[in-house]
Amino acid sequence: MKRMLSALLLVAFAIGFGSAGEARDAVTVRLKWLNQAQFAGYYVAKEKGYYDAAGLDVSIQPGGPDFPAIQMVAGGNEQFGVTDADQVLVARGKGVPVVALAAIYRKDPFVLFALKKSSIDSPAGFRGKTVGVKLGGNEELIYRAMLKRAGVAASELKEVPVKFDLTPLLTGQVDVWPGYVINEVLAAEEKGFPTTVIWPADYGISLYADTLFTTEKMLSEHPNTVKAFVAATLKGWNEAIAHPEEAAAITVKYGSRLTLAHELAMMRASIPLLKPDEASVGTMDAAVWSAIQKMLLDGGFLKAPLDLNAAYTTKFVTP
């Protein structure tokens, strides 16, 4: 009898039973990029047991060019993903039924920046300069929208395609770089190159970044799982904001090449973007979604307006 009981207990734990004896739902969240403090809230939620307490067995998977979150989640084998809000709309414009659940970075960390010694501090200063452009994604969308708002024509400067290696900027081959204030800007500063940041938001360009999403199917078939996952995730993010040092320390467990100093700097730089005002983390506003759609339509990234009420839901986030 004792042997039978032991065997049953082993089987229970093997298939994901929690400490309270209830089976946990196994779900995967696919991040937008490689593991780093940009996603600290998810790591905190997992390490602090918030997902376990919500009855979830969560696998956190890094994203990037080889593992695009929308395609991975839309494929049906993964339940949640992280991408930018505009990419949710672009995907829906192509018939991919994804739905935004929470805007984690309510102020977009994407910026244009230059070395301080260049004295470039606005789009007007781009004239006659060499500007790096990340083609084909929301970085290009934001960049072109900002130029238009600032009254600067692309013909007035030299554009060159760039990727992630900052060497062209640091060696003077490129004058203005597209990147993230929580990453590339920090990397340049850490290498001893003071920078000047040009914020698209200062020119009326406001996008949600790192938006948590799922599929229409997941929402309709497993609403309680979605509700539990969002709540536990936002609890993790609130904890990370309140205790950035601990969040950074947890983050470095998720990458052998991560350093505490850099992840802590990233975490601290993220806080005013995660919570730029008194609204709750994850809050989404209809006016912002409308502005994002207009930007996509104006830029030719969308062919026709979408039903925005189907593209996102606010019922899982308390304002």
Secondary structure as UniProt FT lines:
FT   HELIX           2..14
FT   TURN            15..16
FT   TURN            19..20
FT   STRAND          25..30
FT   HELIX           37..39
FT   HELIX           40..47
FT   TURN            48..49
FT   HELIX           50..53
FT   TURN            54..55
FT   STRAND          56..61
FT   TURN            65..66
FT   HELIX           69..74
FT   TURN            75..76
FT   STRAND          80..83
FT   HELIX           85..93
FT   TURN            94..95
FT   STRAND          98..105
FT   STRAND          110..115
FT   HELIX           116..118
FT   HELIX           123..126
FT   TURN            127..128
FT   STRAND          130..133
FT   TURN            135..136
FT   HELIX           138..150
FT   HELIX           154..156
FT   STRAND          158..161
FT   HELIX           167..170
FT   TURN            171..172
FT   STRAND          176..180
FT   TURN            181..183
FT   HELIX           184..190
FT   TURN            191..192
FT   STRAND          195..198
FT   HELIX           200..203
FT   STRAND          209..215
FT   HELIX           216..221
FT   HELIX           223..242
FT   HELIX           244..251
FT   HELIX           252..254
FT   TURN            256..257
FT   HELIX           260..274
FT   HELIX           286..298
FT   TURN            299..300
FT   HELIX           308..311
FT   TURN            315..316
//
